[in-house]
Amino acid sequence: MVQTNRYPLRELEGRLGGIPLEHDVPLAPLTTFQIGGLADLLVRPRTPEQLLAAVSSARELGIPHFLLGRGANILVGDRGFRGMVIRCDVGGVRFLDDCRVEVGAGVETYPDLIQATVSRSLGGLHHFVGIPSTVGGALWQNLHFLSPAPRRERTLFIEEVLESAYLLTEEGELKVVDTEYFEFGYDDSILHHRDDVVLSATFQLSPTPIEELRTVIRENLAWREERHPDLWLYPCAGSIFKKIGGIGAGRLIDECGLKGHVHGGAGIFHKHANIIVNLGGATADDVRYLIDLARETVLRNLGYELEPEITLIGEFC
């Protein structure tokens, strides 16, 4: 149970302006891994104003906080999170003209945003079909997808279609920034290094025949189905490790004979060695065991040091 004397709850609730403040919330159902303990506190802002109130309140009252989208690319500890989780549910899809769309940070890129843009024959975001993410999360990690051959075998990044974003800076300033501000890299952006919060983003898209968009969507979904787990059957957080100098971590882990290795309720996926899946009842410690095993084995056998791509949140046993 949350220790009520740990947080200034009355003052916090007053600052939140009516946003429900939940106590002792299980985080596992809010992540794609389906793993994680309780959050002491949780709020679900649905408008930019509510998101501003939640983040500003946590900052001003010194409450540890974590901004959560759809819970991909993270592993929450079995002992949960001491502080306030801010689950971003900020919605809104608004077409500014024939090619530009402004989107709330909590809108899911797939299916919501992609369906909305493809229905208007607008291309650019359709490449990211099947990847679980909110718009805010997509900017945080510079969402990317390796487009399969023979169409275009190259990695496509969300930065390529981003025009601008409206955000709250870590200094408390509201401002509109352009793509350059984010200093995008592979699985990286300024949001990894500053406590900025995206409120909305504007994308510049390209008019494209709708059948062409649908063809790419079918190809990309088929490509993902061959290599990635169905989250309904195998909950996971996506790729665990970053590439090393263009070499896929999955290939290195596979070379070490670890594909399919199981520990507790977690396993290294049998189709893609850079993905760890929840086989049923997995704990965060089960996953961390496999992460450490992969890192130690690859370093010992091949001399490469794997760097995790996922973020570890909260307290671990």
C-alpha positions as CSV (number, residue, x, y, z in Angstrom):
1,M,0.0,0.0,0.0
2,V,1.2,3.5,-0.8
3,Q,2.5,5.4,2.3
4,T,0.3,8.5,2.3
5,N,2.9,10.4,4.4
6,R,5.4,10.0,1.7
7,Y,3.6,12.4,-0.7
8,P,1.8,15.7,-0.2
9,L,-1.4,14.2,-1.5
10,R,-3.8,17.0,-0.5
11,E,-1.7,19.6,-2.2
12,L,-1.1,17.3,-5.2
13,E,-4.8,16.7,-5.7
14,G,-5.5,20.4,-5.5
15,R,-2.9,21.1,-8.2
16,L,-4.2,18.4,-10.5
17,G,-7.5,20.3,-10.9
18,G,-9.8,17.3,-10.8
19,I,-7.7,14.7,-12.6
20,P,-8.3,11.4,-10.8
21,L,-5.3,10.3,-8.7
22,E,-5.1,6.6,-8.4
23,H,-3.2,4.7,-5.7
24,D,-1.4,1.3,-5.9
25,V,-1.9,0.7,-9.6
26,P,-0.5,-2.5,-11.2
27,L,1.8,-1.4,-14.0
28,A,2.0,-4.8,-15.8
29,P,-1.3,-4.3,-17.7
30,L,0.0,-1.0,-18.9
31,T,3.1,-2.4,-20.6
32,T,3.6,-4.5,-23.7
33,F,5.7,-6.9,-21.6
34,Q,2.9,-7.4,-19.2
35,I,5.4,-7.3,-16.3
36,G,5.8,-4.9,-13.4
37,G,4.8,-4.1,-9.9
38,L,2.6,-1.3,-8.4
39,A,2.9,2.4,-9.0
40,D,2.3,4.3,-5.8
41,L,0.3,6.9,-7.7
42,L,-1.0,7.2,-11.3
43,V,-2.8,9.9,-13.3
44,R,-4.2,9.7,-16.8
45,P,-4.2,13.2,-18.4
46,R,-6.4,13.4,-21.5
47,T,-5.7,16.9,-22.6
48,P,-2.5,19.0,-23.0
49,E,-3.7,21.2,-20.1
50,Q,-4.0,18.1,-17.9
51,L,-0.7,16.8,-18.9
52,L,0.9,20.1,-18.1
53,A,-0.8,20.1,-14.7
54,A,0.4,16.6,-13.9
55,V,4.0,17.1,-14.9
56,S,4.3,20.6,-13.4
57,S,2.8,19.4,-10.1
58,A,5.2,16.5,-9.8
59,R,8.2,18.8,-10.6
60,E,7.1,21.5,-8.2
61,L,6.3,19.1,-5.3
62,G,9.5,17.0,-5.9
63,I,7.6,13.8,-6.5
64,P,9.5,11.2,-8.6
65,H,7.5,10.7,-11.8
66,F,7.6,8.8,-15.0
67,L,5.8,9.6,-18.3
68,L,4.2,6.5,-19.8
69,G,2.8,6.0,-23.2
70,R,1.7,2.5,-24.3
71,G,4.5,0.8,-22.3
72,A,6.6,-0.5,-25.1
73,N,10.5,-0.5,-24.9
74,I,10.4,-0.6,-21.1
75,L,10.8,-3.2,-18.3
76,V,9.2,-2.3,-15.0
77,G,10.7,-3.8,-11.9
78,D,8.7,-6.4,-9.8
79,R,8.7,-4.0,-6.9
80,G,7.0,-1.3,-8.9
81,F,7.6,2.5,-9.0
82,R,7.9,4.8,-6.0
83,G,6.3,8.0,-7.2
84,M,3.7,9.1,-9.7
85,V,3.3,7.5,-13.2
86,I,1.8,9.9,-15.7
87,R,0.0,7.8,-18.3
88,C,-0.3,10.1,-21.3
89,D,-3.7,9.8,-22.9
90,V,-3.7,13.1,-24.7
91,G,-5.6,12.6,-27.9
92,G,-6.6,14.6,-31.0
93,V,-5.9,14.3,-34.7
94,R,-6.3,17.6,-36.6
95,F,-5.5,18.0,-40.3
96,L,-4.1,21.5,-40.8
97,D,-4.2,21.4,-44.6
98,D,-3.9,18.8,-47.4
99,C,-0.5,17.4,-46.2
100,R,0.0,18.4,-42.5
101,V,-1.5,16.8,-39.4
102,E,-1.3,17.9,-35.8
103,V,-1.5,15.0,-33.3
104,G,-1.7,14.8,-29.5
105,A,1.2,13.1,-27.7
106,G,-1.0,10.2,-26.5
107,V,-2.4,9.2,-29.9
108,E,-1.3,5.7,-30.9
109,T,0.7,5.8,-34.2
110,Y,-0.8,2.4,-35.0
111,P,-3.6,1.9,-35.7
112,D,-5.2,5.3,-34.9
113,L,-2.9,7.8,-36.6
114,I,-1.9,5.6,-39.5
115,Q,-5.5,4.8,-40.3
116,A,-6.5,8.5,-40.2
117,T,-3.7,9.5,-42.6
118,V,-3.9,6.6,-45.0
119,S,-7.7,7.2,-45.3
120,R,-6.7,10.6,-46.7
121,S,-4.1,9.1,-49.1
122,L,-1.3,10.6,-47.1
123,G,2.0,8.7,-46.9
124,G,4.9,8.8,-44.6
125,L,3.6,7.3,-41.4
126,H,2.3,4.1,-43.0
127,H,5.8,2.6,-42.8
128,F,5.5,2.2,-39.0
129,V,2.4,0.0,-39.2
130,G,2.4,-2.7,-36.5
131,I,4.8,-1.0,-34.1
132,P,3.2,-0.2,-30.7
133,S,3.9,3.5,-29.8
134,T,2.3,6.8,-29.0
135,V,3.3,9.9,-30.8
136,G,5.2,11.1,-27.8
137,G,7.0,7.7,-27.5
138,A,7.8,7.8,-31.2
139,L,9.6,11.1,-30.9
140,W,11.3,9.9,-27.7
141,Q,12.9,6.9,-29.5
142,N,13.0,8.2,-33.1
143,L,10.6,5.4,-34.1
144,H,12.1,3.5,-37.0
145,F,11.5,0.5,-39.3
146,L,13.7,-1.4,-41.7
147,S,11.7,-1.3,-44.9
148,P,11.9,-4.8,-46.5
149,A,13.3,-5.5,-50.0
150,P,12.6,-5.2,-52.9
151,R,10.7,-2.0,-52.4
152,R,13.2,0.1,-50.3
153,E,15.7,-1.7,-48.1
154,R,16.6,1.1,-45.7
155,T,15.8,2.2,-42.2
156,L,13.0,4.8,-42.1
157,F,12.8,7.2,-39.2
158,I,9.9,9.2,-37.7
159,E,12.2,12.3,-37.9
160,E,11.8,12.2,-41.7
161,V,8.1,13.3,-41.5
162,L,8.2,15.5,-38.4
163,E,7.7,19.2,-39.0
164,S,7.5,20.5,-35.4
165,A,6.4,19.7,-31.9
166,Y,4.8,21.6,-29.0
167,L,6.5,20.8,-25.7
168,L,7.1,21.7,-22.1
169,T,10.8,22.1,-21.5
170,E,12.5,20.9,-18.4
171,E,12.8,24.7,-17.5
172,G,9.0,24.9,-17.5
173,E,8.7,26.8,-20.8
174,L,6.1,26.1,-23.4
175,K,7.5,26.3,-26.9
176,V,7.2,25.0,-30.5
177,V,10.4,23.4,-31.7
178,D,11.5,22.1,-35.1
179,T,13.1,18.7,-36.0
180,E,16.6,19.9,-35.4
181,Y,15.8,20.5,-31.7
182,F,15.4,16.8,-31.1
183,E,19.0,15.9,-32.1
184,F,17.7,12.5,-33.4
185,G,19.9,9.5,-33.5
186,Y,19.3,5.7,-33.7
187,D,17.0,4.9,-30.8
188,D,17.9,8.3,-29.4
189,S,16.6,11.9,-29.2
190,I,17.1,15.0,-26.9
191,L,14.2,13.5,-24.8
192,H,16.6,10.9,-23.4
193,H,18.9,13.7,-22.1
194,R,16.4,16.4,-21.1
195,D,13.2,16.3,-19.0
196,D,11.2,17.8,-21.8
197,V,7.6,16.6,-22.4
198,V,6.0,16.5,-25.8
199,L,2.4,17.7,-25.8
200,S,1.7,17.4,-29.6
201,A,3.5,17.0,-32.9
202,T,2.9,18.2,-36.4
203,F,3.8,15.9,-39.4
204,Q,4.4,16.8,-43.0
205,L,3.1,14.0,-45.2
206,S,3.0,13.2,-48.9
207,P,-0.1,12.6,-51.1
208,T,0.1,9.0,-52.2
209,P,-2.3,6.7,-54.0
210,I,-4.2,4.8,-51.3
211,E,-3.5,1.4,-53.0
212,E,0.2,2.0,-52.9
213,L,0.0,2.8,-49.2
214,R,-2.0,-0.4,-48.5
215,T,0.5,-2.5,-50.5
216,V,3.4,-1.2,-48.3
217,I,1.3,-1.8,-45.2
218,R,0.6,-5.4,-46.2
219,E,4.3,-6.0,-47.0
220,N,5.5,-4.5,-43.7
221,L,3.0,-6.4,-41.6
222,A,3.9,-9.6,-43.3
223,W,7.6,-8.9,-42.7
224,R,7.0,-8.2,-39.1
225,E,4.8,-11.4,-38.7
226,E,7.7,-13.5,-39.9
227,R,10.2,-12.1,-37.4
228,H,8.4,-10.5,-34.5
229,P,6.1,-12.1,-31.9
230,D,2.4,-11.6,-31.7
231,L,2.0,-9.5,-28.5
232,W,-1.2,-11.4,-27.7
233,L,0.7,-14.6,-27.5
234,Y,4.2,-13.4,-26.6
235,P,4.2,-10.1,-24.7
236,C,7.5,-8.4,-25.1
237,A,9.1,-4.9,-25.3
238,G,10.5,-5.2,-28.8
239,S,14.3,-5.3,-29.4
240,I,16.3,-5.5,-26.2
241,F,19.7,-4.4,-27.5
242,K,21.0,-1.7,-29.8
243,K,22.8,-2.5,-33.0
244,I,26.6,-2.4,-32.8
245,G,28.2,-0.7,-35.7
246,G,25.5,-1.8,-38.0
247,I,25.6,-5.4,-36.7
248,G,22.3,-6.7,-35.3
249,A,22.4,-7.8,-31.7
250,G,20.1,-10.7,-32.6
251,R,22.6,-12.1,-35.0
252,L,25.3,-12.1,-32.3
253,I,23.1,-13.6,-29.7
254,D,22.0,-16.3,-32.2
255,E,25.7,-17.1,-33.0
256,C,26.2,-17.8,-29.3
257,G,23.4,-20.4,-29.4
258,L,21.0,-18.6,-27.1
259,K,18.0,-18.4,-29.3
260,G,15.1,-20.1,-27.6
261,H,16.8,-20.2,-24.2
262,V,14.3,-20.0,-21.3
263,H,14.6,-18.8,-17.7
264,G,11.6,-18.9,-15.5
265,G,8.7,-17.5,-17.4
266,A,10.8,-15.6,-19.9
267,G,12.5,-16.8,-23.1
268,I,14.7,-15.5,-25.9
269,F,12.3,-15.6,-28.8
270,H,12.8,-18.5,-31.2
271,K,12.4,-16.4,-34.3
272,H,14.4,-13.3,-33.3
273,A,17.2,-13.6,-30.7
274,N,17.1,-9.8,-29.9
275,I,13.6,-10.2,-28.4
276,I,12.8,-11.6,-25.0
277,V,9.2,-12.7,-24.5
278,N,6.9,-13.3,-21.6
279,L,6.0,-17.0,-21.9
280,G,3.5,-16.7,-19.0
281,G,4.0,-15.3,-15.5
282,A,7.5,-14.0,-16.3
283,T,9.0,-11.6,-13.7
284,A,11.3,-8.7,-14.4
285,D,14.1,-10.6,-12.7
286,D,13.5,-13.5,-15.2
287,V,14.0,-11.0,-18.1
288,R,17.0,-9.3,-16.4
289,Y,18.7,-12.7,-16.0
290,L,18.4,-13.3,-19.8
291,I,19.6,-9.8,-20.5
292,D,22.7,-10.4,-18.4
293,L,23.2,-13.9,-19.9
294,A,23.1,-12.5,-23.4
295,R,25.5,-9.6,-22.6
296,E,28.0,-11.8,-20.8
297,T,27.9,-14.6,-23.4
298,V,28.3,-12.3,-26.4
299,L,31.2,-10.4,-24.7
300,R,33.0,-13.6,-23.7
301,N,32.5,-15.4,-27.1
302,L,32.5,-12.7,-29.6
303,G,34.0,-9.6,-27.9
304,Y,31.1,-7.3,-28.5
305,E,29.5,-5.4,-25.6
306,L,25.7,-5.2,-26.0
307,E,23.9,-2.1,-24.9
308,P,20.3,-2.3,-23.8
309,E,17.8,-0.4,-26.0
310,I,14.9,-0.8,-23.5
311,T,14.6,1.4,-20.4
312,L,14.4,-0.1,-16.9
313,I,11.9,1.6,-14.7
314,G,11.3,1.3,-10.9
315,E,12.6,-1.1,-8.3
316,F,13.9,-4.6,-9.0
317,C,14.3,-7.4,-6.5
